[in-house]
Amino acid sequence: MGASHGHYKPYGPVPFPHVARSHRFISKFLGATMWFWIFYRVREDGGVILGLRHPWEHGSSHHAIEEGKEEHH
């Protein structure tokens, strides 16, 4: 029933492709920029994303503080 197709021969190590140094640097730079941007947006809007506060609730931004100072003068 089961025909043999030869002896089992394990494959060797996987050859990794050669990647230019400039491509590695650019990919790391863009990847780091992406993660820094994501962390920045979570710091600024994390409560809205997680549903802990509504987007129309203001008062914790820098603009609200500056506007409040101008109104008192």
Secondary structure by P-SEA (a helix, b strand, c coil): cccccccbbbbcccccccccaaaaaaaaaaaaaaaaaaaaaaaacccccccccccccccccaaaaaaaaaaac
